[in-house]
Amino acid sequence: MVFILIDYVYDGTFEGLLTAIFYAYSSKVSCNIVSYKNYTPSLLTEVNEINTDKNLFNRVYNSILKRLDYVVLKNIYYLYLSEIKNSENIILSYLNLCYKYGTTINLAKNNDTIILIDKYYRKVSLEAHKFTGFVRFKEIAPLSFYASIEPDYNILPIISNHFVKRFSDQNFIIHDLKRESAIIYNKETFIIANLSKKEALNFNKNNSDSFFEELWKTFYKSVNIEERKNLKLRNQYMPKKYWKHLTEI
């Protein structure tokens, strides 16, 4: 059988993606990069399972910074975090363009790949910005707080530094229920780890009527001037899809 396509299958991490890109970039045949989670085998493809390699990751990462720039690296990272279908191959196409034409290719706003890169950079960064104001904590132990969110995109890596700086003297967990992962901070350092929805039920069950929730509701009512209520403007800045985890709504 003659294979017409190579599938580079990786573990879903950003390090794994750049490792796969190292191999795919130099491939002389058509190739496809896909995570194990989204992979569907085909009889028409040759499968290369990629083991994440920190050395190869660093080579690609440093090459992007030195030969291109930080903007390109940020663009591909945000597209990776968008988790849209085929994002890996859009990233590969984008890097091919950048290495061939230089970073000025980002000015080619009529190019389909550049259009997608710009579109999802804006979407991911905007949602991350919104959630710096949309996260609502409840106290689950003295000076220890928990919040649940369900963003469209995988924004935890982007918002983590904001909350660590803002609440550096407290322990907290920000739980992405959609991806079952969480930022866990202990006053010294933070990690992003797996955390199931089942574990979240324990936090919510024990603290559904916490003092801090009631305090926030009182504050919201006190600043909410009825005569100036503008529901259209509120929905613009605080879309209904986020209301589920907002204490004051």
C-alpha positions in Angstrom: 0.0 0.0 0.0 1.3 3.5 -0.9 0.6 6.1 1.8 -0.5 9.5 0.5 -0.6 11.2 3.9 1.3 11.0 7.2 -0.6 11.6 10.4 1.5 12.9 13.2 -0.4 12.1 16.4 0.6 13.9 19.6 -0.4 14.0 23.2 -2.4 17.3 23.0 0.1 19.5 24.9 1.7 22.6 23.4 5.1 21.0 23.9 3.9 17.9 22.0 2.5 20.1 19.2 5.8 21.9 18.6 7.5 18.5 18.7 5.2 17.3 16.0 5.7 20.5 14.0 9.5 19.8 14.0 8.8 16.5 12.1 6.0 17.8 9.9 7.8 20.9 8.8 10.6 18.9 7.1 8.2 16.3 5.7 8.4 15.8 1.9 4.9 14.4 1.7 1.5 15.7 2.8 1.0 15.5 6.5 -1.6 16.1 9.1 -1.1 16.9 12.9 -3.8 15.7 15.3 -4.0 15.0 19.0 -4.7 11.5 20.3 -8.1 12.7 21.6 -9.3 13.8 18.2 -7.6 11.1 16.1 -9.6 8.8 13.8 -7.5 6.1 12.1 -7.6 5.8 8.3 -6.3 3.1 5.9 -5.0 5.8 3.6 -2.5 7.3 6.1 0.7 6.3 7.7 0.6 7.0 11.5 3.6 8.5 13.3 3.0 8.6 17.0 5.0 11.6 18.4 6.6 11.4 21.8 6.9 14.8 23.3 10.6 15.8 23.3 11.6 18.8 25.3 14.8 19.3 23.3 12.9 19.4 20.0 10.2 21.6 21.6 12.9 24.1 22.6 14.5 24.1 19.2 11.2 25.0 17.5 10.2 27.5 20.2 13.6 29.3 20.1 13.6 29.2 16.3 10.2 31.0 16.2 11.5 33.7 18.6 14.9 34.2 16.9 13.9 33.9 13.2 10.4 35.3 13.5 9.2 37.1 16.7 7.2 36.8 19.9 4.0 37.9 18.1 4.1 34.8 15.9 4.7 32.6 18.9 1.8 34.2 20.7 -0.5 33.8 17.7 0.1 30.1 17.4 -0.3 29.6 21.2 -3.6 31.4 21.2 -4.8 29.4 18.2 -3.8 26.2 20.1 -5.8 27.3 23.1 -8.8 28.0 20.9 -9.1 24.2 20.4 -10.9 24.7 17.1 -10.9 21.8 14.6 -7.7 21.4 12.6 -5.9 24.1 14.6 -2.7 22.2 14.4 -2.6 22.3 10.6 -3.6 25.9 10.5 -0.6 26.6 12.8 1.7 24.5 10.5 0.5 26.4 7.5 1.0 29.8 9.3 4.5 28.9 10.3 5.3 27.8 6.7 4.1 31.3 5.5 6.1 33.1 8.2 9.3 31.2 7.5 8.9 31.7 3.7 7.9 35.4 3.6 8.9 36.7 7.0 6.7 38.3 9.7 5.3 40.9 7.2 3.0 38.1 6.1 0.8 39.1 9.1 -0.1 42.2 7.1 -1.7 40.0 4.3 -5.2 40.3 5.7 -6.7 38.7 2.6 -4.9 35.4 3.2 -7.2 32.7 4.6 -4.7 31.5 7.1 -3.9 35.0 8.4 -7.6 35.7 8.7 -8.1 32.6 10.9 -5.0 33.5 13.0 -6.3 37.0 13.6 -9.8 35.9 14.3 -9.0 33.4 17.0 -6.3 35.5 18.6 -9.0 38.2 19.1 -11.6 35.7 20.4 -9.3 33.9 22.9 -7.7 37.1 24.2 -11.1 38.8 24.5 -12.6 35.9 26.5 -9.5 35.8 28.7 -9.9 39.5 29.4 -13.6 39.1 30.2 -12.9 36.4 32.7 -10.6 38.5 34.8 -13.8 40.2 35.8 -16.3 37.3 35.5 -14.7 34.9 38.1 -16.7 34.7 41.3 -15.0 33.0 44.3 -16.6 31.4 47.4 -14.7 30.6 50.6 -14.2 26.9 51.1 -11.8 27.2 54.1 -10.1 30.1 55.9 -8.3 32.2 53.2 -9.0 29.5 50.6 -11.3 30.2 47.8 -13.0 28.3 44.9 -14.5 29.5 41.6 -16.0 27.5 38.7 -16.1 28.7 35.1 -17.0 27.3 31.7 -15.2 29.3 29.0 -15.5 28.6 25.3 -11.7 28.5 25.0 -8.9 27.1 27.1 -8.0 30.3 28.8 -6.7 29.1 32.2 -3.0 29.4 31.1 -3.7 33.1 30.1 -5.5 34.3 33.2 -3.4 32.5 35.8 -0.8 35.2 36.3 -3.5 37.9 36.7 -5.2 36.0 39.6 -1.9 35.0 41.2 -0.8 38.6 41.3 -4.2 39.8 42.5 -4.7 37.2 45.2 -1.1 36.4 46.1 -1.8 36.1 49.8 -4.7 33.6 49.5 -5.1 30.0 48.4 -7.5 29.6 45.5 -8.8 27.2 42.8 -10.2 28.4 39.5 -12.0 25.4 38.0 -12.7 25.0 34.3 -15.6 22.5 34.4 -15.8 22.2 30.6 -12.2 20.8 30.4 -12.1 19.4 34.0 -8.9 21.3 34.7 -8.0 24.0 37.3 -5.5 26.6 38.4 -4.5 25.6 41.9 -2.5 28.2 43.9 -1.1 27.9 47.4 0.3 31.4 48.2 3.7 30.4 46.7 3.2 28.8 43.4 0.5 27.5 41.0 -0.1 24.6 38.8 -2.8 23.8 36.2 -4.0 20.3 37.0 -6.8 17.9 36.2 -9.9 18.4 38.4 -13.1 16.5 37.8 -16.6 17.9 37.9 -17.4 15.4 40.6 -14.9 17.1 42.9 -16.5 20.4 42.1 -19.8 19.2 43.5 -18.2 18.9 47.0 -17.2 22.5 46.9 -20.6 23.7 45.8 -22.6 21.4 48.1 -20.8 22.5 51.3 -20.8 26.2 50.6 -23.8 27.1 48.5 -25.0 29.8 50.9 -21.6 31.1 52.0 -21.2 34.5 53.6 -19.1 35.8 50.7 -21.8 35.0 48.1 -24.4 36.9 50.1 -22.0 39.8 50.6 -21.4 40.0 46.8 -25.2 39.9 46.1 -25.7 42.7 48.6 -23.0 44.8 47.0 -24.4 44.2 43.5 -27.8 45.3 44.6 -26.4 48.5 46.2 -24.6 49.7 43.1 -27.3 48.6 40.7 -29.3 51.8 40.0 -32.7 50.8 38.6 -33.2 54.0 36.6 -29.9 53.5 34.8 -30.5 49.8 34.0 -29.5 49.0 30.4 -30.0 45.4 29.7 -28.7 45.6 26.1 -25.5 47.1 27.3 -25.1 44.6 30.1 -25.7 41.6 27.8 -23.0 43.1 25.5 -20.4 43.2 28.2 -21.6 40.2 30.1 -23.1 37.6 27.7 -25.8 35.3 29.1 -23.7 32.2 28.5 -21.5 33.3 31.4 -24.3 34.0 33.9 -24.5 30.4 35.2 -21.4 31.0 37.4 -22.1 34.7 38.3 -23.3 35.0 41.9 -25.1 38.3 41.4 -27.3 37.2 38.5 
